[in-house]
Amino acid sequence: MSTEDRESLESNVQEYKDVESGVYRGEERPNDSNELTKTVSKISGLVRKLTHGETNDEEDDRERLERLISNNSQAISRLLTNYEEGYGSLGPVEQPIDHEKTATEFTPDPVTDFHENDPWKYPICQETRMRLVVFVDGDEKNPQNWGKGYKWFLTMLLGTICFNVALASAIVTGYMKGPMISFGVSEEVVILTVTLFVLGFGFGPLLFAPLSEEFGRNAVYFSTLLVAVIFIIPCALAKNIGTLLVCRLIDGLAFSAPMCLIGGSLADLWKIEERGLAMTIFSAAPFIGPVIGPLIGGYIGDNVGWRWLYWVLLIFSGAMYVLFVIFMPETSHSTILKARAKKLRKTTGDDRYRALPELKVRTAKQVAEETLLRPLILLSELIVFLITIYMSVIYGLLYMFFFAYPVVYSEGKGWSDSKTGLMFIPIAVGVLSAAAVSPIINKKYNEMADTYRSKGEIPPAELRLIPMMIGCWFVPIGLFAFAWSSYPRISWAGPCFSGFSCGLGFNLLYNPANNYIVDSYQHYAASALAAKTFVRSIWGACVPLFTIQMYHRLGYEWASTLMAFISLACCAIPFAFYVYGARIRKWSRYAYSPTPDAAVKDDNSESTTNKN
């Protein structure tokens, strides 16, 4: 295994932002042409580690680290507690992109010595007796210090990958009858190509999130996307429905990795005050991709057949994968700093060079408990449970539309699949409109939050609910309009343009809901978001299985009306939490309910932009 394999011990500190002024001066940005070679090496190291365990060198390094930690355990515990206070311990399952942890203060030893092979001159920390490896001023290897043009290029690349993943989930809905005819199966069976793919979105992050903490973002990105691209081929060549379904499930699992990591990559690149527009692009992509899918799929299916849905997806995904491997450098601050610490230990012979994430050692059992068990426990929390239910309803509605529109337009009006796909455009316009007003929402939030900060108080988490209290009404309004304008004899325009209201509501609800969970749970926010993502994906996968039957049994109007009433009932959730949320958090075992004195501790946590 190469010296760059397995660069870290197990850690749950994912985001390492702006430590000691946030930047460092050192070697130049990694050569992009070597990224693929490094990734292959890391993947092989991952396989070896899973099959053979740690090497002797790694075991020795772990033993030395454990001795160092045991000798200064109280000081290190305090340091990590301060670092993790607020948002430092958030994992990458669904990155809360408008929070950032600033420097954890530590005192250099006044009589410290410096190694001649240490160009950054890291001092000994007086409390921990470690040489804490952090970014220093002007560091060229800090992704936030890269050129703005280059960062925008990477942002657009990440946004396109996110769009690609979302598109892959829904492009097949544009022409479902093709596989039905080819394989002689029912519509319900073909719908499983969507259900199994979306199921992968729920299960995949539970595996890929901890792997990204251990091996960096790129090792996970490149390996999973490669698997996803490869398994599009048997989908296009499938000789039976079983092959198609199995490969769609594998694709869903593999494509889930970018969906859960890209928010963190963007947070790596942009300082918090610069992050708004980049995150706006990212927040829209998961909605735009599925909406464009039926539009593209309908035209391809009508003209060249259903197999070309997969060939076109393969061409697009393959091209994006090649560009991604060539141009995407590692951006994870933790991975960069751990690699630097490892290099310094080797060149100086001093085992005290450690990045903060290395100081929190976890066993595989602890990782499994935090990744799998804690999200399930947090579902028992009222805030997590009800917000999860609400977001699951919203996510389910998005996938319901993929099958409701063909019922209304293809069955009711006799339209072709390609023409029906055009009706999804207003949903996309609504999503983009919500994204466009996100900077205004962020500005208003900060103005309100600053009134609390100026008095030395912590802004209450319930401020995050105000956009939800406004945006929640757009979804039932759109659904009622869709329901009672969907008669076959009525113009196509009613159901079509009602999608604008739904798309607007989807995006206005989604980001504030994530941020409310983050502000409410802080230390446990990653697990709470993981629980929400898992349940949301399971529900989104189930909705296509009964949508067509529901519309046939209840009728176009009452099926949509039922969903409108459900979404209307959910409107009570943000209002209830706005009134009672602080009280609920105070009673909770896991929620963050600060005392007035806690404002001093929270000075290092800032919020300016909106999400995932």
C-alpha positions, 0 to 999 in steps of 0.5 A: 500500500502506498504512503498516501493510503489510509491516512487517518485513524477513525474519526468523527470530526468531519468538517475542519474549518478555518482552524487558527485563522483558517488558512496555511501556507505550504505546497501547491495545490495537488496536480489534477493529473495524478488524482486518478492514480491516487484514487486507484491507490486509495481504493486498493488500500480500502480493499486491503484494509477490509480484507486483511486489517491494518498493517503493522505500521498502522498498528504501531502508529495507533499505539503511539497515538493512544499513548500520547492521548492517554498522557494528556487525555483531559486536555485533549478531551476539552479541546475536542469538546470545544471543537465539537461544540455547535457544528464541529462534529457534523458528518457528511450524510447531508451537509448543513451548508450554512454552518461553519466551525471556526478556530478552536483556540489553544495556547502554544508553549512559550518555550517550544522548539521547531523542526527544521523539516517543518516549513509551517513551524507548528508549535507544541500546544501547551495544553495537549503537548501535541503539535496540532497541524492546522491551516496557517495564513495564506495556505495555498492548499486550503481549498478556500484560498484557491482562485475564485474562478477555479472554485466556481469551475469546481462548483459548477462541476459538483452541481452538474454531478448532482444534477446527473445523479438526480436525473438518473433517478427519474429519466426512466419515468419518461417512457415506462411502457417500453420495458413493459412491452419488451419483457411482458411485465406489468406496469407495477413491476417496471415502476420498481426501476424507480423504487429500487433506485431511490431505495439506494439513496436511503441506504447508501449514505449509511455506508459512504459517509463514514468511508469518506471520513476515513479515506477522503471525499475523492476516494468515495466519489471516484469509486462509487461513480465508476460503479454507477456508470458501469452498471448503466450498461447492463440496464441498457442491455438487459435481457430480462426484468430481473437484470434491469431491477438489480442493476438499478438498485446497484446504481441507486446505491452507488449514485447516492454517494455524491448526493450526500457528499457534495454539500460538504465539498462546497462548504470546503471550497467557500468561506461562509460569507461567500457561500450563498450563491454556490449553495443555491445552485446545489440546493436546486439541483436535486429537484431540477434533475428529477423534473427534467428526467421525464422531459428528456426520457419522453422524447428519447423513448418516443423516438428511439426506444427505451434502451436509449434512455440508458445509453444517453444516461451512460454517455452523459454520466460517463463524460461527467465521470471523466471530467470529474476524475481529471479536474476534481481535487481533494477538498476535505480539510480533514483529509488534507490536514491528516495527510500533512500531519502524517508527512510531518511525522515521517520527515521529522520523526516526531509523533506529536504532529497530529491533526485534530480529527486524528485525536478522536479515535473510534472503534468500528463498533462505535462508528457503526453505532453512530452511523446506524443506531443513533439516527434510529434513536433520534427518530423518537425525538418529536422535532426530528420525527415530525420534520422527517414526516413533513419532508418525506411528504414533500419528497414523495409528492415529487415522485408522485408527479412522475406518475400522476402527470402521465395519468392526467395527460397521457391517459386523460388527454391522449398525449404522447410521453414526450408532450407530457414531459413538457408539463414538468417545466413549471415545477422546475421554474418554481424550484429555480424561483425559490433558489433565486430568493434564497439570498434574500431569505438568508439576509433576513435571517441574519438581520433577525439573528444579529438582534440576538447576538448584539445582546449576547444571546444565541439566536433561537432555532425557531427563527429558521422556521419563518421561511417554512411558515411562508412556503408551506402554503404553496404546496397545497395551493398547487395541489388543489389547483392541479386536482380540480383542473385535471378534468380531461375536458379542461385545458392543459394549462391548469395542471401544468402551471399549478406545478410552479406553486408546488416547485416553489414550495418544495424548495422553500420548505426543504432548506429551512427544515434542514437548518432547523434540525441542525440548530436544534440538535447541533452535536447530533445533527448529522445523525438527525439528518441521516434519519431524515434522509433515510426515511425520506428516501424510503417513502419516496421509493414507496410512493410510485408503487401506489400512485397510479392505483390511487388515481384510478380508484379515487379519480384524478381530482380526489387523488390529488385533493387527498395529497393536498389535504395531507400537505395542508395538515403538515402546514401546522408543523412549522407553526407548532414548533415556532410556538412550542419548539423551545419548550420541546428542546428544553425537555429533550435528552438530545436537543440543544437548548442553550442557557443565556450564558451559552452565547459566549460559547457559541461565538464561533458559530456563524450562519449566513447561507441556506442549503442542501 
